[in-house]
Amino acid sequence: MNTFVLEKLEEFVTDKVTYYSVRFVDKEITEFEAFVLNHAQEANIQDEWADLMLWMEERLGRRSGALKHLFRHEGKADGLPPSAQYLDIDYEQNIRLYCLRISDHVVVLFNGGIKTEQKAQDCPTVKPHFINAQYLAATITKAMSGRDREISLSVDEFELEFDDETEFGS
């Protein structure tokens, strides 16, 4: 796996949630930006895409915050959209965005795709993103624990505190 840095998504900060993403040091864009570039214009998922973006900005970002029950548990990582009971539309294409919910106010967005199989590990489209999300979530979680914490949550729990130059992973 690659070394990465955390980047705050300044254009995607809301009243209740601060979003971050990871950028691998050998890449120009964050994983979330790659997700947007790969899926924002796909005609067959426009309803799901619009609903997911609205969900992240309005429901999580302005109304409820990043409450734990509003995320799918995906191994060490989390996933969006949440289960169908919380959605306004049926997701026919089953878009999946992997992330790490750190608190009710901080989420790190990764990458994802269109899930075509019951299990992410069996889906050729999302399997690489699922595996990557496991690595990223484990690495970030480890950096937030122990005596040598490289990442901490701010006192108000709305920000991650870390040295902008710190590279994580191996």
Rosetta blueprint (number, residue, H / E / L):
1 M L
2 N L
3 T L
4 F E
5 V E
6 L E
7 E E
8 K E
9 L L
10 E H
11 E H
12 F H
13 V L
14 T L
15 D L
16 K L
17 V L
18 T E
19 Y E
20 Y E
21 S E
22 V E
23 R E
24 F E
25 V L
26 D L
27 K L
28 E L
29 I L
30 T L
31 E H
32 F H
33 E H
34 A H
35 F H
36 V H
37 L H
38 N H
39 H H
40 A L
41 Q L
42 E L
43 A H
44 N H
45 I H
46 Q H
47 D H
48 E H
49 W H
50 A H
51 D H
52 L H
53 M H
54 L H
55 W H
56 M H
57 E H
58 E H
59 R H
60 L H
61 G H
62 R H
63 R H
64 S H
65 G L
66 A L
67 L L
68 K H
69 H H
70 L H
71 F L
72 R E
73 H E
74 E E
75 G L
76 K L
77 A E
78 D E
79 G E
80 L E
81 P L
82 P L
83 S L
84 A H
85 Q H
86 Y H
87 L L
88 D L
89 I L
90 D L
91 Y L
92 E L
93 Q L
94 N L
95 I E
96 R E
97 L E
98 Y E
99 C E
100 L E
101 R E
102 I L
103 S L
104 D L
105 H L
106 V E
107 V E
108 V E
109 L E
110 F E
111 N E
112 G E
113 G E
114 I E
115 K L
116 T L
117 E L
118 Q L
119 K L
120 A H
121 Q H
122 D H
123 C L
124 P L
125 T L
126 V L
127 K H
128 P H
129 H H
130 F H
131 I H
132 N H
133 A H
134 Q H
135 Y H
136 L H
137 A H
138 A H
139 T H
140 I H
141 T H
142 K H
143 A H
144 M L
145 S L
146 G L
147 R L
148 D L
149 R L
150 E L
151 I L
152 S E
153 L E
154 S L
155 V L
156 D L
157 E L
158 F L
159 E L
160 L E
161 E E
162 F L
163 D L
164 D L
165 E L
166 T L
167 E L
168 F E
169 G L
170 S L
